[in-house]
Each structure stands twice: as structure tokens, then as C-alpha cells.
Amino acid sequence: MDARRIATQHRPELIAAALLLLMAVNLLSVIARKSITIDETLAIPSGYYYLTTRAFNLDSDHPPLPKLLAASPLVLLSLERPSLDDVGDERSTQQTLVAANRFWSANQTQFRSIFFWGRVPMIALTMLLGVLIFAFARRLFNQRAAVLAVTLFCLEPNILAHGRVVKDIHVALAYLLFFFALYVYKSAPTLRRALFLGAACGVSLGVKYSLVVLFPLLLVLVSF
């Protein structure tokens, strides 16, 4: 009886969770059937070198956070890490290409494992984005609107196509997180909410340099 009452009380949350879980299963099931992208051939090795050698000069056109997340499961695999001592430590596209080529050549027998586990953290971010959409829609409207928003999110073709790809979904997550934190802060300013907003700003810069455009907007909206 208690379980039934709890399920009734939290029906919107359970429905949203079920939808997100189904989408996660779908995204995981198609990884093996979808080819790796050009960006991922550079991002995954760069993230692995970040974690194992602190070579943050690789693929420096983009912030390191998404690549670190993508490479984090790879430290549990027995991968080869070719030396980069002969290519220097300058920041160049050529060095990134050399590092990526050596990484994939040295670990070609584990390509599928690297490919799979490198994308799993991106699916986790996609699920987190769905949770944030639910929370934001419920705060703006109501629980029914939140469930509808999550349903549309789970059926969105662009999300289904890119929710498993490294260097895509994290930008949408950071963007929405910023506006959610800003809305929460403006509704009732407190120190805790200010810290949350500051953290959201930090995450934005940690995933995409171009999100610096949010800061002028922050200054304008906070001042009113």
C-alpha cells in the first residue's frame, strides 16, 4: 500500500525516469552500429592523454572537460599509450593528428571497446539533460508540462542522433544549466543560489569557449 501511494505521488517523476531510461537503452544499443565521427577520433585520444600524461596541449581548440569525461572509462582498459616526446609540446593541429594516429594504431585491436566506452559518458550527460529539462519545466509550469517536455526530448531526432556523440550534447546541457541557475537565482537571490549560478558559468566555459557569450547576458540580467 505504501509503495502504491508513493508511486501515485511520484507518478510524473517515474514516467520521466522510465522515458529517459528507455532512451538510454536505445542510445547504448546503437553505438556498435554507428561509425565514429571525425571529432571523436581526435577527442577520445586527447582526453586519454590528458588523464595519463597531462598533455593538455592536444586538441586545445576546445576545453578539456568533455574529453576528460569521454576518456575516463578508458583508464580501466589495458591500452597502449604511445610516446609523444618526439613531437614537442606546442599547441598545433598537426601534433593532435599525430597523437591520435599513434593512439588508434597502437590500440586497433581494442577499437570497439574504446569506441563504446568513450561514448557512454555522453549518454550519461544526455540523461542528465533530460532530468534538467524535467526540473526546469516543472518549475516554470507544472508536472504535466515537465513530463511532456521530457517526452518530446526523448523523441527528438537530433538528440537521438547526437546524444551518444562526444563533443555535442554537453553544450546543450551547459547552456540549459546556465539559464536554469539564472532563473533560480533571480526568483529568490541567496548565497547558495549565487554559488550555483557561478558553478554553472564555470561549467559553460569548461565545455565550450564560445559560451563566453553568456557572460554579458548574465551581467545584464542580474543587474535588473
N, C-alpha and C positions, 0 to 999 in steps of 0.2 A: 504493500500500500504506500509506504514511504517512497519507494522507488518510482511508483507511478505518479505520485504527486510531484516529485522532483522533476520527472520527465515532462510533466504538463507545464510546470512553472518555467522550465528552461527549454521549451519546445523550439523557439526561434534559434537559440544557440546550437541545439542539437541538429537541427535541419542544416544550418550553415556549416557546421562541422562535418556532417555527412557529405555535403556537396563538395567541400574542399578536399576531403579525403578521397572521394571518387576522382576528382581532377588530378590529385597527386598520383594515384594509381595509374591513371591514363598517361600522365607525363612520364612516369617511370617505365611504363611498358613500351613506349615508342622510342626510347633513347637508342636502343640497339638497331632500330630500323632507320634512323635518321642520321645522315652523314654529319661529320664535324664541319664547323664553319671556319673560314679563314681567320677570323678574330680569335677563335678558340685555339687554333694551332699555335698562336703566339701567347695568349693569355695564360693557358694552363702551364706551359713550361716556365714562363716568367714567374708565376705565383709559386711554383715549386722551388725555383732558385731563390726567391725571396725568403722562403721558410728555411731553406737548408744552407744558404751561403750569404744571405743578406745582400744579394746583388740587386739593389733597388734601381740601378741604372737601366735595367732591361724594361722595354715597353713603357717608358716613362711618360709617354703622351697621355696616359690615363692614370688616375690614382690607383694605389695598390690594393685597397680593401677588397674589391670584388675578386681579384686574382688570388689574394691570400685565402679567401673563403673557398674558392674553387679548388685550390691545391691542398687545403687542409686534410681531406681524407687520404691523399696520396702518400702522406708520411707513414701510413700504416702498411703501404705496399713496399715490396723489396725492389726499388727502382735504381737504375744506374743514374749517376749524376756526372756527366762529362765535365772535365775541367774547362774553364773559360780564361785561364791565366794568359793565354797567348793572344787574346782578342782585346785586352785592356779593359778599363772601367769607364770609358767615355759613354755618354748618352747618345746612342745613334741607332737608327733603324737597322743598319747592317749588323750590328752586334746582336740585336734582338733576333734577327733572322738566323744568324749563326748558332746562337744558343738554342733556338727552337729546333733547328735541323739536327743538331747533335743529340738533343734530348730524345726526339722521336726515333732517330736511328738507333740509339743505344737501347731503347725500350720498345722496339717494334713488336716483340712477342707479347707484350702486355698492353698493346694499344687499346683493345676493347675495355679492359679494366680501367685504364686511365680515363678513357673517354666517358665511361659510365659514371665513375665516382667523382670526376671533375664537375659533372653536371648536377649531381644530387644536391649540393648546397644551394644551387639556383632554384631548384624545385622547392626547397625549404623557404627561400625568400618569397617565392610566389604564394605559398600558403600564408606566410606572414602578411603579405599584401592583402590577401583575402580577409584575414582577420581584422586588419586595419580598416578596410572598406566597411566591414560589418559594424565596427565600433563607431566610425565616423558617421555612417548613415543613420545609425540608431540615435546618436546624439543630435543630429540635425533634424531627424523626422521621427521615426518610431521603429519598432521591431519588425513590422511587416516590410517597411521600406528597406531595412537592413538585409532581410532575407532575399528580397527581390534584387537588391544590388549585388549580393554575393552570387545569386543565380545567374545574372547577366554576366558577371565577371567570369564564372566558370564556363560559360558558353561562348565567350568572346574569342573569335578565331585568332586574333593577334596574340592573346595570352596563351592559348593552346599551342601556338607555333613557337613562341619565344619564351615561354615560362620555364623552359628547361635549358636555355642557351646562356652561356657565360657572357657577361657584359651587355645585358639587355634589361632584364626585369628589375635589377637593383636601382636603376634610375627612377623608374616609376614608383618604387617603394619609398625612396628618399624624398621624392617630390611630394607625395601624398603625406608622408610623415611630417614634413615641414609645415604644411598647411593645417594638418590636424593639431600639431603642437601650438601653432599660432592661434588657431581658433580657441583651443582650450585656455591658453594664456589670456587672450582678450576677453573671454567670458567671465573670468574671475582671476585677476593677476595675483599670484603668490610667488614666493621664492622657489618653491618646488616646481611650479609650472614654468618659471623662468629658466630654471636649470634644464628642464625637459626640452624647452624650446632651443636652448643653447646646444644641447646634445644633438637635436635634430639638424641644426645648422652644421655641426661638425660632421655628422654622417653624410650630409649632402655633399660637402666638399671632399669627403673621403671616397665617394663613388664616382663623381663626375666633376671635372673642373668647371665646366660650363654652367653648373648650378650656382656659381657665384652670382648670377643674375638675381637670385632670390634675396640677396642681402639688401640692395636698395629698396626692394619691396618691403622687407622686414622693417627697415628704418622708417619708411613712410607710414605703414600700418600701425606700428607700435606707438608712434608719436600722436596718434589720434585716439 
